[in-house]
């Protein structure tokens, strides 16, 4: 059994989608980041960085935090969604890292400055929108010859990237100029496990 500590953000949904895809039983613990639940001593003991998501694998006693580490752990635990061939494996991992180092931070900052900042800062909005659109183009090009991000097989790279792309309308953007990315997003969102994972918590 897995204990999942999460909230309804793109990073949180990466973990819940992954758990649904690999069909592991799990309990959801809602960590309401709007109320500061992530700073409670109980949660800090699980993740000293006070960020969701995090998991505790009750079968092994292993705790994993960081939304990129969790899919790797669950893929290795189940033997699903991460190739064993070294070349293919690191191809998936490099796109997972692109999500962690680029897609998540840039899309997240755009969301913050466009939707949540108490002061509208045009420079910040323009900077993060430009970088988000650049990353849309990178993903669109990658998907031009592939069904999924890393080729013909769905992987943890798709799971990591999807929740961030899925909120494009929330930040006032469109995928009309990125047809490969839009086609991929629409295909991924039809997966039953993705739909269940996006509904958590």
PAKOLNU-690125 format. One line per 2 residues: number of its first residue (from 1); for each residue x, y, z of N, C-alpha, C. Coordinates in nm, 2 decimals, padded with zeros to 4 digits. Example, Ala and Ser with C-alpha at 12.3 -4.5 7.8 and 13.67 -1.06 7.14 Angstrom:
! PAKOLNU-690125
1> 01.32 -00.57 00.78 01.23 -00.45 00.78 01.32 -00.33 00.78 | 01.28 -00.22 00.71 01.37 -00.11 00.71 01.29 00.00 00.79
***
This chain:
! PAKOLNU-690125
1> 00.08 -00.12 00.00 00.00 00.00 00.00 00.09 00.13 00.00 | 00.05 00.22 -00.08 00.12 00.35 -00.09 00.03 00.46 -00.02
3> 00.10 00.54 00.06 00.03 00.66 00.11 00.08 00.78 00.03 | -00.01 00.84 -00.03 00.02 00.96 -00.12 -00.03 01.09 -00.05
5> 00.07 01.18 -00.04 00.05 01.31 00.02 00.05 01.41 -00.10 | -00.07 01.47 -00.12 -00.08 01.55 -00.24 -00.18 01.66 -00.23
7> -00.19 01.74 -00.34 -00.29 01.84 -00.36 -00.31 01.86 -00.51 | -00.42 01.92 -00.55 -00.46 01.93 -00.69 -00.38 02.02 -00.77
9> -00.25 02.00 -00.78 -00.16 02.08 -00.87 -00.11 01.99 -00.98 | -00.05 02.05 -01.08 00.02 01.96 -01.18 00.12 01.86 -01.12
11> 00.20 01.91 -01.03 00.30 01.82 -00.97 00.23 01.71 -00.89 | 00.13 01.75 -00.82 00.05 01.65 -00.74 -00.01 01.54 -00.83
13> -00.06 01.59 -00.94 -00.13 01.50 -01.03 -00.04 01.40 -01.11 | 00.09 01.44 -01.12 00.19 01.35 -01.17 00.19 01.22 -01.09
15> 00.19 01.24 -00.96 00.20 01.12 -00.87 00.07 01.03 -00.88 | -00.04 01.10 -00.87 -00.17 01.02 -00.87 -00.19 00.95 -01.01
17> -00.16 01.02 -01.12 -00.17 00.95 -01.25 -00.08 00.83 -01.25 | 00.05 00.85 -01.20 00.14 00.74 -01.21 00.09 00.62 -01.13
19> 00.03 00.65 -01.01 -00.02 00.54 -00.93 -00.14 00.47 -01.00 | -00.22 00.55 -01.06 -00.33 00.48 -01.14 -00.28 00.40 -01.25
21> -00.18 00.45 -01.32 -00.13 00.38 -01.44 -00.07 00.24 -01.40 | 00.01 00.24 -01.29 00.07 00.12 -01.25 -00.02 00.03 -01.16
23> -00.14 00.08 -01.13 -00.24 00.00 -01.06 -00.20 -00.05 -00.93 | -00.13 00.04 -00.85 -00.10 00.01 -00.72 -00.20 00.07 -00.62
25> -00.24 00.00 -00.52 -00.34 00.06 -00.43 -00.28 00.17 -00.34 | -00.35 00.27 -00.32 -00.30 00.39 -00.24 -00.41 00.46 -00.17
27> -00.36 00.52 -00.06 -00.45 00.61 00.02 -00.40 00.75 00.00 | -00.50 00.84 -00.02 -00.47 00.98 -00.04 -00.48 01.06 00.09
29> -00.38 01.14 00.11 -00.37 01.23 00.22 -00.37 01.37 00.16 | -00.47 01.45 00.18 -00.48 01.58 00.12 -00.39 01.68 00.20
31> -00.30 01.74 00.14 -00.21 01.84 00.20 -00.25 01.98 00.14 | -00.33 02.05 00.21 -00.39 02.17 00.16 -00.28 02.28 00.17
33> -00.22 02.31 00.05 -00.11 02.40 00.05 -00.16 02.55 00.06 | -00.29 02.57 00.04 -00.35 02.70 00.06 -00.37 02.74 00.20
35> -00.36 02.63 00.29 -00.38 02.65 00.43 -00.25 02.63 00.51 | -00.14 02.60 00.44 -00.01 02.58 00.51 00.01 02.44 00.56
37> -00.07 02.34 00.52 -00.05 02.21 00.57 00.09 02.15 00.54 | 00.15 02.20 00.44 00.28 02.15 00.40 00.39 02.19 00.50
39> 00.36 02.28 00.59 00.46 02.32 00.69 00.44 02.26 00.83 | 00.34 02.17 00.84 00.32 02.10 00.97 00.44 02.01 01.00
41> 00.47 01.99 01.12 00.58 01.90 01.16 00.57 01.76 01.10 | 00.44 01.71 01.09 00.42 01.58 01.04 00.46 01.57 00.89
43> 00.42 01.67 00.81 00.46 01.66 00.67 00.61 01.70 00.65 | 00.66 01.79 00.72 00.81 01.82 00.71 00.89 01.70 00.74
45> 00.84 01.61 00.83 00.91 01.48 00.85 00.92 01.39 00.73 | 00.82 01.41 00.64 00.81 01.33 00.52 00.89 01.40 00.41
47> 00.87 01.53 00.39 00.95 01.61 00.30 01.00 01.73 00.36 | 01.13 01.74 00.39 01.19 01.86 00.46 01.18 01.98 00.38
49> 01.15 01.97 00.25 01.13 02.09 00.16 00.99 02.14 00.16 | 00.90 02.08 00.23 00.76 02.12 00.24 00.69 02.14 00.11
51> 00.71 02.04 00.02 00.64 02.05 -00.11 00.57 01.92 -00.14 | 00.45 01.93 -00.21 00.39 01.80 -00.25 00.43 01.77 -00.39
53> 00.42 01.65 -00.43 00.37 01.53 -00.36 00.48 01.46 -00.29 | 00.44 01.36 -00.21 00.54 01.27 -00.14 00.46 01.14 -00.13
55> 00.54 01.03 -00.12 00.48 00.90 -00.09 00.55 00.83 00.02 | 00.48 00.74 00.08 00.54 00.64 00.17 00.49 00.50 00.12
57> 00.59 00.42 00.09 00.56 00.28 00.05 00.56 00.20 00.17 | 00.44 00.16 00.22 00.42 00.08 00.34 00.48 -00.06 00.33
59> 00.50 -00.11 00.20 00.55 -00.24 00.18 00.70 -00.24 00.21 | 00.77 -00.13 00.19 00.92 -00.13 00.20 00.96 -00.03 00.31
61> 00.87 00.06 00.35 00.91 00.16 00.45 00.99 00.28 00.38 | 00.99 00.28 00.25 01.06 00.39 00.18 00.98 00.51 00.16
63> 01.03 00.63 00.19 00.96 00.75 00.16 01.03 00.82 00.04 | 00.95 00.87 -00.05 01.00 00.94 -00.17 00.93 01.07 -00.18
65> 01.01 01.18 -00.19 00.95 01.31 -00.23 01.01 01.36 -00.36 | 00.96 01.46 -00.41 00.99 01.52 -00.55 00.91 01.45 -00.65
67> 00.84 01.53 -00.73 00.75 01.47 -00.83 00.81 01.41 -00.95 | 00.95 01.42 -00.96 01.02 01.35 -01.06 01.07 01.22 -01.01
69> 01.11 01.21 -00.88 01.16 01.09 -00.82 01.05 00.99 -00.80 | 00.93 01.03 -00.77 00.82 00.94 -00.75 00.79 00.85 -00.87
71> 00.77 00.90 -00.99 00.75 00.82 -01.10 00.86 00.72 -01.13 | 00.98 00.76 -01.11 01.10 00.66 -01.12 01.09 00.55 -01.02
73> 01.06 00.58 -00.90 01.05 00.48 -00.79 00.93 00.38 -00.83 | 00.82 00.44 -00.86 00.70 00.35 -00.89 00.72 00.27 -01.02
75> 00.79 00.32 -01.11 00.82 00.25 -01.24 00.92 00.13 -01.20 | 01.02 00.16 -01.12 01.11 00.05 -01.08 01.04 -00.05 -00.99
77> 00.95 -00.01 -00.91 00.88 -00.10 -00.82 00.79 -00.20 -00.90 | 00.73 -00.15 -01.01 00.64 -00.23 -01.08 00.69 -00.28 -01.22
79> 00.80 -00.23 -01.26 00.85 -00.27 -01.39 00.77 -00.22 -01.51 | 00.71 -00.10 -01.49 00.62 -00.04 -01.59 00.66 00.10 -01.62
81> 00.65 00.14 -01.75 00.65 00.28 -01.80 00.79 00.34 -01.79 | 00.90 00.26 -01.78 01.03 00.30 -01.78 01.12 00.19 -01.84
83> 01.17 00.21 -01.96 01.24 00.10 -02.03 01.36 00.05 -01.95 | 01.39 -00.08 -01.97 01.51 -00.14 -01.90 01.64 -00.12 -01.99
85> 01.62 -00.11 -02.12 01.73 -00.09 -02.21 01.80 00.05 -02.18 | 01.93 00.05 -02.16 01.99 00.17 -02.11 01.97 00.30 -02.19
87> 01.98 00.28 -02.32 01.96 00.39 -02.42 01.82 00.44 -02.41 | 01.72 00.36 -02.41 01.58 00.40 -02.41 01.55 00.45 -02.27
89> 01.60 00.39 -02.17 01.58 00.44 -02.03 01.62 00.58 -02.01 | 01.74 00.61 -02.06 01.79 00.75 -02.04 01.73 00.85 -02.13
91> 01.67 00.80 -02.24 01.59 00.89 -02.33 01.47 00.94 -02.26 | 01.40 00.84 -02.19 01.29 00.88 -02.11 01.33 00.97 -01.99
93> 01.44 00.94 -01.92 01.48 01.02 -01.81 01.51 01.16 -01.85 | 01.58 01.18 -01.96 01.62 01.31 -02.00 01.49 01.40 -02.03
95> 01.39 01.34 -02.08 01.26 01.42 -02.10 01.19 01.44 -01.97 | 01.20 01.35 -01.88 01.15 01.37 -01.75 01.22 01.49 -01.68
97> 01.35 01.49 -01.70 01.43 01.60 -01.64 01.40 01.73 -01.71 | 01.37 01.73 -01.84 01.33 01.85 -01.91 01.20 01.91 -01.84
99> 01.11 01.82 -01.81 00.99 01.86 -01.74 01.02 01.92 -01.60 | 01.11 01.85 -01.53 01.15 01.90 -01.40 01.22 02.04 -01.40
101> 01.31 02.05 -01.49 01.40 02.17 -01.50 01.34 02.28 -01.58 | 01.25 02.25 -01.68 01.20 02.35 -01.77 01.05 02.37 -01.76
103> 00.98 02.27 -01.81 00.83 02.28 -01.82 00.77 02.32 -01.68 | 00.80 02.25 -01.58 00.74 02.28 -01.45 00.77 02.41 -01.40
105> 00.90 02.45 -01.39 00.93 02.58 -01.34 00.88 02.70 -01.42 | 00.89 02.69 -01.55 00.85 02.80 -01.64 00.70 02.81 -01.65
107> 00.63 02.70 -01.66 00.48 02.70 -01.67 00.43 02.75 -01.53 | 00.49 02.70 -01.43 00.45 02.74 -01.29 00.47 02.89 -01.26
109> 00.58 02.94 -01.31 00.60 03.09 -01.29 00.50 03.17 -01.37 | 00.47 03.12 -01.49 00.37 03.19 -01.57 00.24 03.19 -01.50
111> 00.20 03.08 -01.45 00.07 03.07 -01.38 00.07 03.16 -01.26 | 00.18 03.17 -01.19 00.18 03.25 -01.07 00.17 03.40 -01.11
113> 00.25 03.45 -01.20 00.24 03.59 -01.24 00.12 03.63 -01.31 | 00.06 03.54 -01.39 -00.07 03.58 -01.46 -00.19 03.56 -01.37
115> -00.19 03.47 -01.28 -00.32 03.43 -01.21 -00.32 03.46 -01.06 | -00.20 03.46 -01.00 -00.20 03.47 -00.85 -00.13 03.59 -00.79
117> -00.04 03.65 -00.87 00.04 03.76 -00.81 -00.05 03.88 -00.77 | -00.02 03.94 -00.66 -00.10 04.05 -00.62 -00.07 04.18 -00.70
119> 00.04 04.18 -00.77 00.08 04.29 -00.85 00.11 04.24 -00.99 | 00.05 04.29 -01.10 00.08 04.25 -01.23 00.22 04.31 -01.28
121> 00.31 04.23 -01.31 00.44 04.27 -01.35 00.46 04.23 -01.50 | 00.45 04.32 -01.59 00.45 04.29 -01.73 00.58 04.22 -01.78
123> 00.69 04.26 -01.72 00.82 04.19 -01.76 00.82 04.04 -01.73 | 00.77 04.01 -01.60 00.77 03.87 -01.56 00.67 03.79 -01.64
125> 00.55 03.85 -01.67 00.46 03.77 -01.75 00.51 03.75 -01.89 | 00.57 03.85 -01.95 00.62 03.83 -02.09 00.74 03.73 -02.09
127> 00.82 03.74 -01.99 00.94 03.64 -01.98 00.89 03.50 -01.97 | 00.80 03.47 -01.88 00.76 03.33 -01.86 00.66 03.28 -01.97
129> 00.59 03.37 -02.03 00.50 03.33 -02.14 00.59 03.30 -02.26 | 00.69 03.38 -02.29 00.78 03.35 -02.40 00.85 03.21 -02.38
131> 00.90 03.19 -02.26 00.97 03.06 -02.23 00.87 02.94 -02.24 | 00.75 02.96 -02.19 00.65 02.86 -02.20 00.62 02.82 -02.35
133> 00.60 02.93 -02.43 00.58 02.90 -02.57 00.70 02.84 -02.64 | 00.82 02.87 -02.60 00.93 02.81 -02.65 00.93 02.66 -02.62
135> 00.90 02.63 -02.50 00.89 02.48 -02.46 00.78 02.41 -02.53 | 00.67 02.48 -02.55 00.56 02.42 -02.63 00.62 02.38 -02.77
137> 00.70 02.47 -02.83 00.76 02.44 -02.96 00.85 02.32 -02.95 | 00.93 02.31 -02.84 01.02 02.20 -02.83 00.95 02.07 -02.82
139> 00.84 02.07 -02.74 00.76 01.95 -02.73 00.69 01.92 -02.86 | 00.64 02.02 -02.93 00.57 02.00 -03.05 00.66 01.93 -03.16
141> 00.78 01.98 -03.16 00.88 01.92 -03.26 00.91 01.78 -03.22 | 00.93 01.75 -03.09 00.96 01.62 -03.05 00.85 01.52 -03.08
143> 00.73 01.57 -03.07 00.61 01.49 -03.10 00.57 01.48 -03.25 | 00.65 01.55 -03.33 00.61 01.55 -03.47 00.62 01.41 -03.54
145> 00.71 01.33 -03.49 00.73 01.20 -03.55 00.70 01.08 -03.45 | 00.64 01.12 -03.34 00.61 01.02 -03.24 00.47 01.02 -03.18
147> 00.42 00.91 -03.15 00.29 00.91 -03.08 00.30 00.96 -02.94 | 00.41 00.93 -02.87 00.43 00.98 -02.74 00.57 01.05 -02.73
149> 00.60 01.11 -02.62 00.71 01.20 -02.61 00.84 01.13 -02.64 | 00.86 01.00 -02.60 00.98 00.93 -02.63 00.97 00.82 -02.73
151> 00.87 00.83 -02.82 00.85 00.73 -02.92 00.72 00.67 -02.93 | 00.71 00.54 -02.95 00.59 00.47 -02.97 00.53 00.43 -02.84
153> 00.60 00.43 -02.73 00.56 00.38 -02.60 00.53 00.49 -02.50 | 00.42 00.49 -02.44 00.38 00.58 -02.33 00.47 00.55 -02.21
155> 00.52 00.66 -02.14 00.62 00.64 -02.04 00.60 00.75 -01.93 | 00.68 00.74 -01.83 00.68 00.84 -01.72 00.71 00.98 -01.77
157> 00.77 01.00 -01.89 00.79 01.13 -01.94 00.65 01.19 -01.98 | 00.57 01.11 -02.04 00.43 01.16 -02.08 00.36 01.20 -01.95
159> 00.36 01.11 -01.85 00.29 01.13 -01.73 00.34 01.26 -01.66 | 00.47 01.29 -01.66 00.52 01.41 -01.60 00.48 01.54 -01.67
161> 00.48 01.53 -01.80 00.46 01.65 -01.88 00.31 01.69 -01.90 | 00.23 01.58 -01.91 00.08 01.61 -01.94 00.01 01.70 -01.84
163> 00.02 01.69 -01.71 -00.06 01.78 -01.62 -00.02 01.93 -01.64 | 00.10 01.95 -01.68 00.14 02.09 -01.70 00.09 02.15 -01.83
165> 00.09 02.07 -01.94 00.03 02.11 -02.06 -00.12 02.13 -02.05 | -00.18 02.04 -01.98 -00.33 02.04 -01.97 -00.39 02.17 -01.91
167> -00.31 02.25 -01.85 -00.36 02.37 -01.79 -00.33 02.50 -01.88 | -00.31 02.47 -02.01 -00.28 02.58 -02.09 -00.38 02.69 -02.10
169> -00.51 02.65 -02.09 -00.62 02.75 -02.09 -00.62 02.84 -01.97 | -00.58 02.78 -01.86 -00.58 02.84 -01.73 -00.49 02.97 -01.73
171> -00.38 02.96 -01.81 -00.29 03.07 -01.82 -00.31 03.15 -01.95 | -00.42 03.13 -02.01 -00.46 03.21 -02.13 -00.39 03.18 -02.26
173> -00.34 03.06 -02.27 -00.27 03.02 -02.40 -00.35 02.93 -02.48 | -00.30 02.90 -02.60 -00.37 02.81 -02.69 -00.26 02.71 -02.75
175> -00.31 02.60 -02.79 -00.22 02.50 -02.85 -00.24 02.50 -03.00 | -00.32 02.59 -03.06 -00.35 02.59 -03.20 -00.23 02.59 -03.29
177> -00.12 02.65 -03.25 00.00 02.66 -03.33 00.09 02.54 -03.30 | 00.05 02.45 -03.22 00.13 02.34 -03.18 00.05 02.21 -03.19
179> 00.02 02.17 -03.31 -00.08 02.07 -03.34 -00.03 01.93 -03.29 | 00.10 01.90 -03.30 00.14 01.77 -03.25 00.12 01.77 -03.10
181> 00.16 01.87 -03.03 00.14 01.88 -02.89 -00.01 01.87 -02.85 | -00.09 01.93 -02.92 -00.24 01.93 -02.89 -00.29 01.79 -02.92
183> -00.25 01.72 -03.03 -00.29 01.59 -03.06 -00.25 01.49 -02.95 | -00.12 01.51 -02.90 -00.07 01.42 -02.79 -00.15 01.44 -02.67
185> -00.18 01.57 -02.63 -00.25 01.60 -02.51 -00.39 01.54 -02.51 | -00.46 01.55 -02.62 -00.59 01.50 -02.63 -00.59 01.35 -02.62
187> -00.49 01.28 -02.68 -00.48 01.14 -02.67 -00.45 01.09 -02.52 | -00.36 01.16 -02.46 -00.33 01.12 -02.32 -00.45 01.14 -02.23
189> -00.52 01.25 -02.25 -00.63 01.28 -02.16 -00.75 01.18 -02.17 | -00.74 01.10 -02.28 -00.85 01.00 -02.29 -00.82 00.87 -02.22
191> -00.69 00.86 -02.16 -00.66 00.74 -02.09 -00.74 00.73 -01.96 | -00.80 00.62 -01.93 -00.88 00.61 -01.80 -00.80 00.64 -01.68
193> -00.67 00.59 -01.67 -00.59 00.61 -01.56 -00.56 00.76 -01.54 | -00.54 00.83 -01.65 -00.51 00.97 -01.65 -00.63 01.05 -01.59
195> -00.75 01.01 -01.64 -00.87 01.07 -01.59 -00.89 01.05 -01.44 | -00.86 00.93 -01.40 -00.88 00.90 -01.25 -00.77 00.98 -01.17
197> -00.65 00.98 -01.22 -00.54 01.05 -01.15 -00.56 01.20 -01.15 | -00.62 01.26 -01.25 -00.65 01.41 -01.26 -00.76 01.44 -01.16
199> -00.84 01.35 -01.12 -00.95 01.37 -01.03 -00.91 01.37 -00.88 | -00.78 01.34 -00.85 -00.73 01.32 -00.72 -00.65 01.45 -00.68
201> -00.67 01.51 -00.56 -00.77 01.47 -00.46 -00.90 01.53 -00.49
***
